[in-house]
Amino acid sequence: MAKFYVGATVCIRVNIRDIDTGNYVDADSIKITISSGGVIKVDAADMIKTGEGIYAYYYNATAKGFYQYTITGIKDAKNTVERGTFEVV
C-alpha cells in the first residue's frame, strides 16, 4: 500500500486497454470515488485524460487515514472497475 504525508498530492492513474489488442483506448466515461472511514471524500468525479487511454486524478491528502478508491470506466457500453488503497500518515 502506498503511503503519503498529509498535504501531499496523491496521483491516482489508470490505463484503459482494448481487451483483444492490448492497445490503449479512450473511455466513454471514467469516474473516481474516494472514501475513508466510510465517508465519501470524492464522489464520482471525472478523471483527467493525460494521453490516449491514460487517465489521472490528483487528490490533496488533508487528513491521516486509510483511503479506498474505485475507478469506473465505460467503453462501448461495457463497464470496467479498478479498486485500490493508500494511506495518509
C-alpha positions as CSV (number, residue, x, y, z in Angstrom):
1,M,0.0,0.0,0.0
2,A,1.3,3.4,-1.0
3,K,1.9,5.9,1.8
4,F,1.7,9.7,1.6
5,Y,2.1,12.6,4.0
6,V,-0.7,15.0,5.0
7,G,-0.6,17.8,2.5
8,A,0.8,15.7,-0.3
9,T,-0.9,15.4,-3.7
10,V,-1.8,11.8,-4.4
11,C,-1.8,11.0,-8.1
12,I,-4.0,8.0,-9.0
13,R,-3.6,6.8,-12.6
14,V,-5.3,4.2,-14.7
15,N,-4.7,2.8,-18.2
16,I,-7.6,1.6,-20.4
17,R,-6.7,-1.0,-22.9
18,D,-8.6,-2.9,-25.6
19,I,-9.0,-6.5,-24.2
20,D,-8.4,-8.0,-27.7
21,T,-5.5,-5.9,-29.0
22,G,-3.9,-4.5,-25.8
23,N,-3.9,-1.1,-27.4
24,Y,-4.7,2.0,-25.3
25,V,-8.3,3.2,-25.9
26,D,-10.2,6.2,-24.6
27,A,-13.1,5.5,-22.3
28,D,-16.5,7.0,-23.0
29,S,-16.7,7.9,-19.3
30,I,-14.3,7.4,-16.4
31,K,-15.0,8.4,-12.8
32,I,-13.4,8.0,-9.4
33,T,-14.8,7.7,-5.9
34,I,-12.5,8.1,-2.9
35,S,-13.6,7.2,0.7
36,S,-12.0,7.0,4.1
37,G,-13.5,5.5,7.3
38,G,-16.8,5.0,5.5
39,V,-17.0,8.7,4.5
40,I,-17.0,9.6,0.8
41,K,-14.4,12.3,0.2
42,V,-14.7,12.4,-3.7
43,D,-18.0,11.2,-5.3
44,A,-17.9,10.1,-8.9
45,A,-15.5,12.8,-10.1
46,D,-14.3,12.9,-13.7
47,M,-10.7,11.8,-14.2
48,I,-8.3,13.9,-16.3
49,K,-7.2,12.5,-19.7
50,T,-3.4,12.6,-19.8
51,G,-2.9,10.6,-23.0
52,E,-4.8,8.1,-25.2
53,G,-6.3,5.6,-22.8
54,I,-4.4,7.2,-19.8
55,Y,-6.3,9.0,-17.0
56,A,-5.3,10.6,-13.7
57,Y,-6.9,12.1,-10.6
58,Y,-5.0,14.4,-8.2
59,Y,-6.2,14.2,-4.6
60,N,-5.0,16.6,-1.9
61,A,-4.4,14.5,1.2
62,T,-5.6,16.7,4.0
63,A,-6.1,14.1,6.8
64,K,-4.4,11.0,8.1
65,G,-6.1,7.6,7.5
66,F,-6.6,4.7,5.2
67,Y,-8.3,5.6,1.9
68,Q,-10.0,3.4,-0.7
69,Y,-10.8,4.3,-4.3
70,T,-12.9,2.9,-7.0
71,I,-12.5,3.8,-10.7
72,T,-15.3,3.0,-13.0
73,G,-14.8,3.2,-16.7
74,I,-17.3,2.8,-19.6
75,K,-16.3,2.0,-23.1
76,D,-18.8,0.8,-25.8
77,A,-21.4,0.1,-23.0
78,K,-19.0,-2.2,-21.2
79,N,-18.0,-1.4,-17.6
80,T,-14.6,-1.9,-16.0
81,V,-13.8,-1.3,-12.4
82,E,-10.5,-0.9,-10.6
83,R,-10.1,-0.6,-6.9
84,G,-7.1,0.4,-4.8
85,T,-6.0,1.8,-1.4
86,F,-3.5,4.2,0.0
87,E,-2.6,5.6,3.4
88,V,-2.0,9.2,4.6
89,V,0.4,9.5,7.5
